[in-house]
Amino acid sequence: MPFHPVRFPLDIALGAVGGPQRLTDVTTLASGREERNSRWARSRRRYNAGYGIKSKADMQAVLVFFEERRGRFHSFLWRDALDHASRNDGQAPTGLDQQIGTGDGETTAFQLTKRYGGSFDPWMRQITKPVAGSVVIAVDGVAASGADFAVDPLTGIVTFDAAPADGQAVTAGFLFDVPVRFDTDRLDIELSGFDAAVAPNISLIEVLDE
């Protein structure tokens, strides 16, 4: 489906609520034991932008954005206030933040990923919408020149001019957005006093494999 490389109004997004969702089937047996099955290989994020609406001007900005996206039709970029960087301490990305692959002397393309969790059962999330100009790369611990690689902002694939040598760790730091779409074709807007707009449910959902 069509994708618009434009970010939802940032000041509203930073006041929204939401986060990752997974789908797990839980069956309770007659013995009281449970059987659990994870139906999704990846999590999918959901947000409610309504909580970021603080004024009539905010609501008008969302209205314009909604109409240009044609409701649920066009997807777009969303800034997750909690999770939008390769590191979680609020510091600037470095080229050593996330390992995205290991060189074999032939492979030149590597997908940006972010690791969640430790050594027990970590999950690797594909990062497909890096922020332009934010990606820094290191090969075997040495910073790579921006002239030696290119980053596709629509896929998050890093392509080197020359393949990293066999056994060399390829690491990266970056900022990123989440591709989402409106999860509704309708906006219910209630205008109240003090120039405030009450819009309790402006739902958005992550679009996977855009």
MIVOVO-477710 format. One record per residue (C-alpha): x, y, z; residue number from 0. Coordinates in steps of 0.25 Angstrom, whole numbers, plus 5000, padded with zeros to 4 digits. Example, Ala and Ser with C-alpha at 12.3 -4.5 7.8 and 13.67 -1.06 7.14 Angstrom:
BEGIN
<east = 5049, north = 4982, up = 5031, k = 0>
<east = 5055, north = 4996, up = 5029, k = 1>
//
This chain:
BEGIN
<east = 5000, north = 5000, up = 5000, k = 0>
<east = 5005, north = 5014, up = 4998, k = 1>
<east = 5014, north = 5020, up = 5008, k = 2>
<east = 5016, north = 5035, up = 5011, k = 3>
<east = 5030, north = 5038, up = 5017, k = 4>
<east = 5025, north = 5049, up = 5026, k = 5>
<east = 5024, north = 5048, up = 5041, k = 6>
<east = 5012, north = 5050, up = 5049, k = 7>
<east = 5012, north = 5063, up = 5057, k = 8>
<east = 5023, north = 5061, up = 5067, k = 9>
<east = 5018, north = 5069, up = 5079, k = 10>
<east = 5005, north = 5061, up = 5079, k = 11>
<east = 5012, north = 5048, up = 5077, k = 12>
<east = 5020, north = 5050, up = 5089, k = 13>
<east = 5008, north = 5051, up = 5098, k = 14>
<east = 5001, north = 5039, up = 5092, k = 15>
<east = 5000, north = 5025, up = 5099, k = 16>
<east = 5003, north = 5011, up = 5093, k = 17>
<east = 5014, north = 5001, up = 5091, k = 18>
<east = 5016, north = 4987, up = 5086, k = 19>
<east = 5006, north = 4976, up = 5085, k = 20>
<east = 5007, north = 4961, up = 5083, k = 21>
<east = 4997, north = 4950, up = 5081, k = 22>
<east = 4997, north = 4938, up = 5090, k = 23>
<east = 4987, north = 4927, up = 5090, k = 24>
<east = 4986, north = 4921, up = 5105, k = 25>
<east = 4978, north = 4908, up = 5107, k = 26>
<east = 4975, north = 4904, up = 5121, k = 27>
<east = 4974, north = 4889, up = 5122, k = 28>
<east = 4965, north = 4881, up = 5131, k = 29>
<east = 4977, north = 4878, up = 5140, k = 30>
<east = 4979, north = 4893, up = 5142, k = 31>
<east = 4992, north = 4893, up = 5134, k = 32>
<east = 4993, north = 4903, up = 5122, k = 33>
<east = 4997, north = 4901, up = 5108, k = 34>
<east = 5002, north = 4914, up = 5101, k = 35>
<east = 5005, north = 4917, up = 5087, k = 36>
<east = 5011, north = 4930, up = 5081, k = 37>
<east = 5003, north = 4933, up = 5068, k = 38>
<east = 5012, north = 4945, up = 5064, k = 39>
<east = 5027, north = 4944, up = 5061, k = 40>
<east = 5028, north = 4959, up = 5063, k = 41>
<east = 5021, north = 4969, up = 5072, k = 42>
<east = 5013, north = 4980, up = 5066, k = 43>
<east = 5011, north = 4993, up = 5072, k = 44>
<east = 4998, north = 5001, up = 5075, k = 45>
<east = 4997, north = 5015, up = 5079, k = 46>
<east = 4986, north = 5025, up = 5083, k = 47>
<east = 4989, north = 5039, up = 5078, k = 48>
<east = 4977, north = 5045, up = 5085, k = 49>
<east = 4984, north = 5046, up = 5098, k = 50>
<east = 4994, north = 5056, up = 5091, k = 51>
<east = 4983, north = 5065, up = 5087, k = 52>
<east = 4984, north = 5078, up = 5096, k = 53>
<east = 4977, north = 5089, up = 5088, k = 54>
<east = 4968, north = 5092, up = 5077, k = 55>
<east = 4980, north = 5095, up = 5068, k = 56>
<east = 4985, north = 5081, up = 5071, k = 57>
<east = 4972, north = 5075, up = 5067, k = 58>
<east = 4972, north = 5083, up = 5054, k = 59>
<east = 4987, north = 5078, up = 5051, k = 60>
<east = 4982, north = 5064, up = 5053, k = 61>
<east = 4970, north = 5066, up = 5044, k = 62>
<east = 4978, north = 5071, up = 5033, k = 63>
<east = 4988, north = 5060, up = 5034, k = 64>
<east = 4977, north = 5050, up = 5034, k = 65>
<east = 4970, north = 5055, up = 5022, k = 66>
<east = 4983, north = 5055, up = 5014, k = 67>
<east = 4986, north = 5041, up = 5018, k = 68>
<east = 4972, north = 5037, up = 5013, k = 69>
<east = 4969, north = 5031, up = 5027, k = 70>
<east = 4974, north = 5017, up = 5027, k = 71>
<east = 4979, north = 5017, up = 5013, k = 72>
<east = 4993, north = 5023, up = 5014, k = 73>
<east = 5003, north = 5019, up = 5024, k = 74>
<east = 5013, north = 5029, up = 5030, k = 75>
<east = 5024, north = 5031, up = 5040, k = 76>
<east = 5022, north = 5031, up = 5055, k = 77>
<east = 5032, north = 5035, up = 5066, k = 78>
<east = 5031, north = 5026, up = 5078, k = 79>
<east = 5034, north = 5034, up = 5090, k = 80>
<east = 5040, north = 5023, up = 5098, k = 81>
<east = 5047, north = 5014, up = 5088, k = 82>
<east = 5053, north = 5022, up = 5076, k = 83>
<east = 5068, north = 5019, up = 5077, k = 84>
<east = 5078, north = 5008, up = 5076, k = 85>
<east = 5081, north = 5011, up = 5091, k = 86>
<east = 5072, north = 5013, up = 5103, k = 87>
<east = 5080, north = 5022, up = 5112, k = 88>
<east = 5076, north = 5035, up = 5104, k = 89>
<east = 5090, north = 5037, up = 5099, k = 90>
<east = 5094, north = 5040, up = 5085, k = 91>
<east = 5095, north = 5027, up = 5076, k = 92>
<east = 5109, north = 5021, up = 5074, k = 93>
<east = 5114, north = 5012, up = 5064, k = 94>
<east = 5116, north = 5001, up = 5074, k = 95>
<east = 5101, north = 5000, up = 5079, k = 96>
<east = 5095, north = 4989, up = 5072, k = 97>
<east = 5102, north = 4977, up = 5064, k = 98>
<east = 5095, north = 4976, up = 5051, k = 99>
<east = 5103, north = 4965, up = 5045, k = 100>
<east = 5117, north = 4958, up = 5043, k = 101>
<east = 5125, north = 4960, up = 5031, k = 102>
<east = 5128, north = 4948, up = 5021, k = 103>
<east = 5136, north = 4955, up = 5011, k = 104>
<east = 5125, north = 4955, up = 5001, k = 105>
<east = 5112, north = 4961, up = 5007, k = 106>
<east = 5111, north = 4976, up = 5005, k = 107>
<east = 5096, north = 4978, up = 5010, k = 108>
<east = 5092, north = 4977, up = 5025, k = 109>
<east = 5078, north = 4980, up = 5031, k = 110>
<east = 5078, north = 4990, up = 5043, k = 111>
<east = 5073, north = 4982, up = 5055, k = 112>
<east = 5071, north = 4985, up = 5070, k = 113>
<east = 5073, north = 4974, up = 5081, k = 114>
<east = 5063, north = 4973, up = 5092, k = 115>
<east = 5067, north = 4965, up = 5104, k = 116>
<east = 5079, north = 4958, up = 5109, k = 117>
<east = 5085, north = 4944, up = 5106, k = 118>
<east = 5073, north = 4936, up = 5111, k = 119>
<east = 5063, north = 4939, up = 5099, k = 120>
<east = 5066, north = 4952, up = 5092, k = 121>
<east = 5057, north = 4957, up = 5081, k = 122>
<east = 5063, north = 4964, up = 5069, k = 123>
<east = 5054, north = 4975, up = 5063, k = 124>
<east = 5056, north = 4979, up = 5049, k = 125>
<east = 5058, north = 4994, up = 5047, k = 126>
<east = 5052, north = 4999, up = 5034, k = 127>
<east = 5051, north = 5014, up = 5036, k = 128>
<east = 5064, north = 5020, up = 5041, k = 129>
<east = 5064, north = 5035, up = 5042, k = 130>
<east = 5072, north = 5041, up = 5031, k = 131>
<east = 5086, north = 5045, up = 5035, k = 132>
<east = 5086, north = 5038, up = 5048, k = 133>
<east = 5092, north = 5024, up = 5045, k = 134>
<east = 5106, north = 5022, up = 5049, k = 135>
<east = 5114, north = 5009, up = 5046, k = 136>
<east = 5126, north = 5002, up = 5051, k = 137>
<east = 5133, north = 4990, up = 5045, k = 138>
<east = 5142, north = 4982, up = 5055, k = 139>
<east = 5140, north = 4993, up = 5065, k = 140>
<east = 5146, north = 5004, up = 5055, k = 141>
<east = 5136, north = 5015, up = 5051, k = 142>
<east = 5133, north = 5014, up = 5036, k = 143>
<east = 5133, north = 5026, up = 5027, k = 144>
<east = 5119, north = 5031, up = 5022, k = 145>
<east = 5126, north = 5030, up = 5008, k = 146>
<east = 5128, north = 5015, up = 5010, k = 147>
<east = 5113, north = 5011, up = 5012, k = 148>
<east = 5099, north = 5015, up = 5008, k = 149>
<east = 5086, north = 5014, up = 5016, k = 150>
<east = 5072, north = 5012, up = 5010, k = 151>
<east = 5063, north = 5020, up = 5018, k = 152>
<east = 5051, north = 5012, up = 5013, k = 153>
<east = 5056, north = 4998, up = 5017, k = 154>
<east = 5067, north = 5001, up = 5027, k = 155>
<east = 5077, north = 4993, up = 5019, k = 156>
<east = 5092, north = 4997, up = 5020, k = 157>
<east = 5100, north = 4994, up = 5007, k = 158>
<east = 5115, north = 4995, up = 5007, k = 159>
<east = 5124, north = 4998, up = 4995, k = 160>
<east = 5133, north = 4987, up = 4999, k = 161>
<east = 5129, north = 4975, up = 5007, k = 162>
<east = 5134, north = 4974, up = 5022, k = 163>
<east = 5145, north = 4964, up = 5023, k = 164>
<east = 5141, north = 4950, up = 5029, k = 165>
<east = 5138, north = 4950, up = 5044, k = 166>
<east = 5138, north = 4965, up = 5045, k = 167>
<east = 5126, north = 4970, up = 5054, k = 168>
<east = 5117, north = 4980, up = 5047, k = 169>
<east = 5111, north = 4989, up = 5057, k = 170>
<east = 5102, north = 5001, up = 5056, k = 171>
<east = 5095, north = 5013, up = 5064, k = 172>
<east = 5083, north = 5020, up = 5059, k = 173>
<east = 5070, north = 5027, up = 5062, k = 174>
<east = 5057, north = 5022, up = 5056, k = 175>
<east = 5042, north = 5024, up = 5053, k = 176>
<east = 5031, north = 5013, up = 5053, k = 177>
<east = 5023, north = 5012, up = 5040, k = 178>
<east = 5008, north = 5013, up = 5044, k = 179>
<east = 4994, north = 5016, up = 5038, k = 180>
<east = 4982, north = 5021, up = 5045, k = 181>
<east = 4973, north = 5009, up = 5050, k = 182>
<east = 4960, north = 5016, up = 5047, k = 183>
<east = 4954, north = 5023, up = 5035, k = 184>
<east = 4946, north = 5032, up = 5044, k = 185>
<east = 4950, north = 5044, up = 5054, k = 186>
<east = 4940, north = 5047, up = 5065, k = 187>
<east = 4943, north = 5061, up = 5070, k = 188>
<east = 4936, north = 5067, up = 5081, k = 189>
<east = 4939, north = 5082, up = 5084, k = 190>
<east = 4938, north = 5087, up = 5098, k = 191>
<east = 4942, north = 5099, up = 5105, k = 192>
<east = 4955, north = 5106, up = 5108, k = 193>
<east = 4959, north = 5104, up = 5093, k = 194>
<east = 4961, north = 5089, up = 5096, k = 195>
<east = 4957, north = 5078, up = 5087, k = 196>
<east = 4954, north = 5064, up = 5093, k = 197>
<east = 4958, north = 5053, up = 5084, k = 198>
<east = 4959, north = 5041, up = 5093, k = 199>
<east = 4962, north = 5030, up = 5082, k = 200>
<east = 4971, north = 5033, up = 5070, k = 201>
<east = 4977, north = 5019, up = 5068, k = 202>
<east = 4989, north = 5016, up = 5060, k = 203>
<east = 4995, north = 5002, up = 5057, k = 204>
<east = 5009, north = 4998, up = 5052, k = 205>
<east = 5010, north = 4994, up = 5038, k = 206>
<east = 5019, north = 4982, up = 5036, k = 207>
<east = 5028, north = 4979, up = 5024, k = 208>
<east = 5024, north = 4993, up = 5017, k = 209>
//
